[in-house]
Amino acid sequence: MMKTGSQTSERLGIAVMLLPIMLTACLYLFTNTNRGIIDYDEGYYSQAAKGMAESGNWVTPYVNGVRFLEKPPFLYWLTAASFKAFGISEFALRLPTAFAVIALVGVVMLIGLRVADRETAWIAGLSLAFCAGTYIFTRETLHDVWLVLFIALAMYAFVDWYMDPQHSLRRALLFYGATAGAFMCKSLVGIAFPLGIVVVFFVLSREWPRWRTLHVLPGSGLFLLLTVPWHWLAASQNRGFLEFFFWGEQILRFFGKREPPVLWSLPLWTFWGLIVAWMFPWVVFIPAAIKASRPSSGQYNRVLLLLVIAWAGVILGFFSISNRLEHYSFPAFPAISLFIAGALSKYRSQWTLNAFRALAILGLLVLVAGLGAGAWLAAGHGVHSTSTGPTNRLDETDFSILAEMPAEIVSGLFRPAAATVIALSAGFCAALWFETRRRRLQAIGALAATMVVICIAIHWSFNICEDLISSKRFGLALAREARVGDRLVVVDDYESANSLNFYEPLPVQVYQGIAYALVPGMKYPDAPKIVLTREEFHAAWASNSRVFALLPKDRIKELNPAGTEVLQILHRVLVKNR
């Protein structure tokens, strides 16, 4: 193994150092275009923020007229502020998320600079911004990207304090302030993750007594100052809030005893195996990073190694014993990126060369498979799919809905798939070419450029799948037709079409389904009637009032009379009774 990074790191000027941040800004802001609100999580969170912006109630979020107190309000505050500044739109909804990713890349690069060097920071920034998981998990408005940002900021503050001989109060207060931000994003895990990482770091470093210099008393005071006011106000305005929020949504959820129950959780090995996909393509360098980080090598930065072990270990360990979804590994991505960058920035070995070779071989195999698929289609073979769309959104994990794509959507994905095949084959071969000529930074740049193209193809694919994952077009049709006094009923679970509320003015009622996440809020006396009985629905449908119904088209026979069709898209149809 031969050291190569010292001179190269010095050549990384300011403009080159800023390249990961500038590329991140271009990609994430460019693809932050108007795209339908995704049903389920984003449907809920967009409504909560929209309600805050319109009502001025910044304490209690409401969704479809029901109190929605599952999560802390930081995401809603930022999104509502974006709505106030730019108007209520899909672009304004997702703008804070794009800025969060840009800031996250910058903070991770600061960590790399503080504990290692410019080259480590540069590679860490590129590998985090342009891995598949970071891009996919920030295509909708979720709390998680802000949690990851605040954890990263807390870790930067911690290592800055740790490496400062004076252990200054200012650096420590940044740690506590960032932890407060994480708490206001995802509640107790926002405390557990930063503190857990610090504890494990001290244990691994055998420097446990140093925690006493972390300014616990003033830091705790700052944390309470930043977090207590909203919780006190929410508790004063919502009876039973604290018990529901902390005991029900945090403790019971962890032990799988939450009511209503957690509907699904990924199997442990699926959760771990998907990390390979989410950290693609940089994951191939993990064996080289492990080899470089062995104590016998004596060459891997010790502080960086302890930090990434503690960071990834706490996150992935926690979700190995808790309920888990695909995106729950996201908070570990910065640590994994730093771990990989620590090896790629300084060392050349057979391990790294083999990783580049593996990517090039993969690119060529994908090209061969793509050419074969293209020839098969050119021969007149069509795409066959018996699916008409998702059957039950409450049974879906983050991406399992994609297994239920109708044939017309599958056909539409051919072009972004072709762009992906070309990018993988050309980009990975170019990266190997640079690596064999000992031009490591250019090789890393080729991988990043490849992922930029793939991310654009993912964005393209999301647009093609919009009617499968969003009820936007139904909402826009309702906005054109609805009048004061009309009613809207979704014949299915509320989560199957909850993005409707973002686009049209009518509250949504549900027949032959539930409003899963609204169940706790529906217990308050001011909650509107959401779930209709059979008698209530058919009485409304037969009344003189105008009622719209959105339902799977194979259930249209359940309406009597069938009504007038307003719009049909894929497996669903919007009808009105008069």
N, C-alpha and C positions, 0 to 999 in steps of 0.2 A: 504494500500500500504506500502511495507516495503523496506527500503533501503538495498541493498546487494552489491553494486559495489565497495566500497572503498578498501576492502581487496583484492578482485579479481583483481582490476586494478593494484595493486602493484605487483601481481604475474605474470603479463604479462611482461616477460623479453624481451630482444632485439630480440632473435630468434623468439619468438611467435609474436612480434609486426611486424616483417618483413614478416610473413607468407602471409598476403593478397597480398603484392607486389610480392613475389616469386611465389605464385600460379597464379597470373595474368600473370606474365612473361611466366610461363610454358604453360598455356592454350593458350594465344594469340600468342605466337611465334610458338608453336607446330602446331596450325591451320593456320598459315600464309604460308601454303604450296602452291605449284603451283595449281591454280584454275583459270578457265577462267575469263577474264575480262568481267564484266557485261555490257551489252548494255545499252546505254543512259548515265547516269551521269558519271559512272566510265569510260565508253568509251571515253567521252570527256576529263576528267581530266587526264587520263593516257596518251592520245595523247599530251596534252599540255606539260606535264613534259618530255615526250620522245623527243618532238621537241626541247625543251630547251637543253636537254643533247646532242643531236646530232648536233644542229646548233650553240650552244654557245650564242644565243640571249636570255638573261635572263630578258629582259624588256617586249617584246611583245610575248605572247603565241600564237601559231598557232595550228589549228586543221584541218587536211585534206587540208592543204595549205591556210586556211582562218584565219584571225585574230580572236582571241577568247578572248574577253576582259570583260566577264561577271563578273568575280570574281578577287579579289586581288591575287597576285602570291605566297603567302607564301607556300601553299601546293605544287605548282609546283617546287619551289626552292628546298624544302626538298626532293621531290621525284626525281628530276633531279640529285641532289647530291647523292642519293642512287643509281641511275642508273650508275653514274660515278664511284662509289666505288665498286659496286657489279655486274655491267653489267645489260643490259636491260632484265628484266624477271618479271614474276608475283610476285615472292618472293620479289624482290627488290622494286617493286611498293608498296607493302603493308607493308613493314617493318617499315617505318616511322609511319604508323597508329598504329601498334602494340606497338611501343615505346611510342606513345602519350597516349595510354590507361594505360600503366604501370605508366607513369609519372602522369597522372590524378589521379590514385588511391593513389599515394604517396602524392600528394598535398592535396587531400581531407583528408587524414589521418593527415597531418600536421595541417590542420584547426581544426580537432577534438582534437588534442593534445593541440593546442594553446588556444582554448576556453573551453575545457572540460577536458578529461583525456584519458588515454591510452585505456581503454575499449571502449569508444565512438569512438575513432579513428579506432580501430581494426574492430568494427562492421560496421562502415561507409565504410571502405575500402572493406570489403567482400561484403556488400550489393550492392555497386556500381559496382564492377567488375563482380559480378555473378548474375546480374539481366538480364532478357531476352532482354530488350531493348539495354543495353550497348553492349552486344555481337552482336546482330543482326545489329545494326546501324554501326558497325565497320567492317563488313564483306567486304566492298568495300571501295575504296579510295575516301573519301569525305572531304570537308573543315571542316565539323561540329565538328569532334572530336578535332581538333586544336582550334576551337573557344571555345569549352567547357573547354579545358585545360587552355587556357589563362584567361577565366573568373574565373575559380577556383583559378588560381595563383593570379589574381587581388584581389579576396576576401580574400585569405590568407594574402596578403600584407596589405590589409585594416584593418583586425582585428588585425594583428600584430602591425600596427601603432596605432590603436584605443586603444589597451590595454597597449601600451608603455607610461608611464607617460611623457616621453620626446618628444613624437611624432616626432621621428627622421626623417631627410630628407632621409636617406637610405631606410627606410621602405616605405616612400611615393613614392620614385622614382621607387621602384619595382612595385607599383600599376600602375603608369603611363606607365612603360615599358610593363607590361602585357596587359594593355589596348591597347597599340600600336600594340602588337602582335595580339590581337583579331581583331583590325581594319584591319590588313593586311591579316586576314583570311576571314572575311565576311563584310568588309567595315563598313557602318554606324551603324549596329546593334552591332558591336564590341565596339563602343563607348557607344551607348545607353544603353546596358545591364549593364556593370559595373557601369557607372555613375548613372543610374536609381536605381540600387540596393543600392548604397551609399546614394542617396537622400532619398529613402524610409526608409532606416535604421535610418538616422538622424531624420526624421519626427516621426517615431515610438518611438524612444528613447527620443524624445523631447530635443535633444542636437544639434539642427541645427547650433548654432553659432560655433561649433567646426570645421566646414568645413574650417574655415579660417586658421587653423593650418595644413592643408593638403598640404602645400607647392605647391600651384597652379601654380605659375609662373615658378619655375624650372621644375616642373613636366610637364607643358605644353610645355616647351622648349624641354624636352627629347622626348615627344610624337611627336612633329613636326620633330625633327631630325631623328626619326626612320621611319616616314611615308611619309614625303614630297618627298624625292629623287625619289622613284619609280614613284609616281604620276606625278612628273614633267617630268621625262624621258618618261613615257608612253604618256603624253600629247604632248610632243615635237615630238614623232615618229608616232602618230596616231591622225590625224585631227578629231576634234569633240569628242575626248575621254572623257573629263571631263563632258560634257553635257550628253553624253550617260551613263557614268558610275554612276554618282551621281543622275542626274535627272531621267533618264529613268529606270536604274536598281534598284534604291533605293526608291526614292520618289514616282514615278508613280507606281512601283510595289506594294508598300504599299497600295496605294489607288485603286489598281486594274485597272489602266489606262495604263499599260505598253504596248509597241508595240515592237515585236509581243505580243499579249495578254497572260497573265498567263492562262494556259490551264485548270487547275483544282485546286480545293482546298477542303480539307476535311470539311464536316459539323462540326460545333462547338462541338456538343455533341459527335460525333464520335471521334474527336480529344481528348476530355477530357476522354472519356470512354476507349480509347486505352491505356491511361497511366496506367490503372490497369493491362493490359497485359504486358506493357513494364517494369513495376517495379515488376513483379512477381518474386518470391513469397513474397517479403518483404512488398508489399503493404498491406497485411493483418494486419500489425502492426500499420498502420496509426491511427485507432481509439484509440489504446492504447497510442500512442504518443500524440494525441490530449487530451486525458484524463489526461496524466501526465503533459502536458504543461499548464493546466489551472492555472490562477493566484492563485486560492484558494489552490492549492496543495503546492505552495511555494517551489517546489523541482526541477523544470526544469531550466537549465542554461539560464539566461536571455539573454546574448549576443548571444548564439547559437540560441535561439528562434527568436530573432529579425532578425538575419542574414538569417535564412532559410525562414522566412515569406517574407522578402524583396526580397530575391533571387528568390524563386519559384513564388512569386506574380508578379514580373516584367516580367519574362520570359513568364509565362502562360497567364498573362494579355495581353501582347503585341500580342501574336499569337491568342488570342481570338478575336481581332479586325482586324487582318491582314489575308492575305492568309496563308494557313497552310498545311503542309504535315505530314505524320506519324512521321518522325524523328525530327520535329521541337520542340518537347517537350524535346529532349535530354539535352539541357543546364540546365534544371531544375533538372535532376537526382541527381547531387551531393547534392543539397539542400535537396531533399526528403530523400536521404540516411542519411544525417547528422541528419535530424529531427527524423527519425526512430531510429537511433543509440542513440540519446540523451535519449530516453525512455528505450530502451532495455538494455542499459549499467548499469542502476542504480536501476531499479524498478521491483518488482514483483507485479502483480495484477491479478485479475480475467480476466481483459481485455487481457493481454498478454497470459495467459494460454488458453483462448478461441481462440485466434488467432492460437496458435499451434494446438489446437484440430481441428480447421477448416481446416488447412492444412492436418492433418492426415486423416480426413474424405474425403477430396478431393482426396488424394492419393488412398484411398481404393475404392472410386467410380470410379476413372480412371482405377484401376486394374480390377474391375468388368466389366466395359465397354470394356476394352481391351481383357479380357478373352471371353466375349460374341462375340466381333468382330472376334477373332481368331477361335472360334468354328463355326461361320457362314462361314468363309472362308474355314475351314477344311471340311465343309459339301459340298464343291464343288461350292459355289457361287463365281462368279468372280467379278472383278471390272469393272464397266461400266462407260464410259465417252465418250461423243460425241465430246469433244473438240479435235482439232488437234493442238492447240497451241495458242499463243496470236494473237489477231486480229489487234491491233493498239497500238504500244508502247506509242504513244503520248497521248492516252486516259488512260494510266495506272498510278495509284499512286504507291507508293513504293512497295506494295505487292499484288495489285489486280491481277497481272499476275498469281499468284498462283491459282486463281480460274479457270484458263484455262488450267490446266494440262491434257495432254493426259493420257489414261489408263495405258500405259506402265510405265510412270513416277510415277503415283499414286501407282502402284504395287511395284515399287522399294523402296518406302518410308516405307514399312511395318516394315523392320528391325529397322531403327532408331526410328520408332514409338514404337516398342516393348521395346527398350532400355529406352525410355522416360517413358513408363508406369511403368517399373520395378523400375527405379530410383525414380519416384514420390512416389510410394507406400512405398518402403522400406525407403527412405530418410526422408520423412515427418513423418512416424511412429517413426523412430529412434529419430527425433528431439523432438517429444512429449514425448518419454520415458525419454530422458535426462532432459527435462524441468520439468517433474513431480518429478524428483529426485534432483531438485534445482541445476542443472549443466547447467547454462545458456550458457556459452561459448561453451560447447560441443554441445548444441542444435543448436546454431548459426553455428557451424562448420558443423553439419550434413546438414543443409540447404544449405550451400555453396558447400559442396561436391555433393549434389544432383544436384545443378545447373551446376557444372563442367561437370557432365555426360550429362546433357541436352544440354549444349553448344556444346559438342562433337557430340551429335546426330544432332544438327542444322548444324554443319559443314559437317557432313556426308550427310545430306539432300541437302545442297547446291551443293555438288559434284554430287549427283544423278540428280539434276535439271539443271546441267550445260548447256545441249543442249537447254533447254527452255529459259534460261536467257542470254546466251552468244553465239556469233558467232565464238568461238575459232576454232572449227574443220574446219569450212569453211575457216577461215583465214590461218590455217596451210596447207590445201589443195592448196590454192592459192599460198602460199609461195613456194610450191614444183613445181608448174606448170607455174607460171607467168614468162614472159620474158619482157625485155625492149621493150616498144612500145605497149604492151597489154593494154586493157581498162577493167575497172570493173564497172558494173552498178548494183545498188540495185533497184529492182522493188518494191518499198515501201518507207516509210519514212526513212531518213538517220539514225534516232535513233533506227530503228529496227535492225541495223547491224553495228553500228559505232565502235564496238570493233574490226572489221576487220582490221582497220588501225594499230592496235598494232602488228599484226602478219604478215602482208604481205606488199609488197612494193608499190602496186598500189594505186593511189588516187581513192577515191570512188565517183562516180556520181550517181544521183538519177533520176529515171523515175517513174511517177505516184505517187509522194510523195513530201515531202519537207525536208529541213534540218533546222528544227525549230530554234535551238540555234545558227546556223551559219548565220541567216538572217542579223543581224547587220554587221557582218564581210564581208558578200558578197557585201556590198555597196561600199567597198573600190575598187579603180581601179585596184589594183594588184590581186584581188580575182580570182581564176580559175573558170571555168564553172562547176557548181555543178549540177544544176537541168536541165534536158533535156526535150525538147518538144517531142511530139509523133513522129514528123518528124525526129528530130535529133537522137532519139533512134533507130528507124527502119532503118535509113540510116547507122548508125554505125553497126547495127547487120547484114546488108546485104553487108557491105564493105569487102574488102580483108584483113583488119586488124583483129586480133583475139580479140574478146570481150567476157568477162565472164559476166554472169548475175545471180544474186541471187534473187530468187523470191518464193512466195508461190506456192506450186506444183499444186494447183488448177487453177493457172493462166498460166501454161506452154503453153496452147493452144494459148495464145496471141502472142507467138513468131512464126515467120514464116521465115525460117524453125525452127523447135523446137530445133535444136542443139544437142550437145552430152552431156550427163549427166556426171558430174564429181563427185558429191556427193549428197546424199539425207539424210536428218536428220529430223525426225518428220515431220513438215508441210512445210519445205522449201527444195528447190533443187538448186544446183549450176550447171549451164550448160555453155557451150562455143559454139560459132557459128562455129568454125572450129578447 
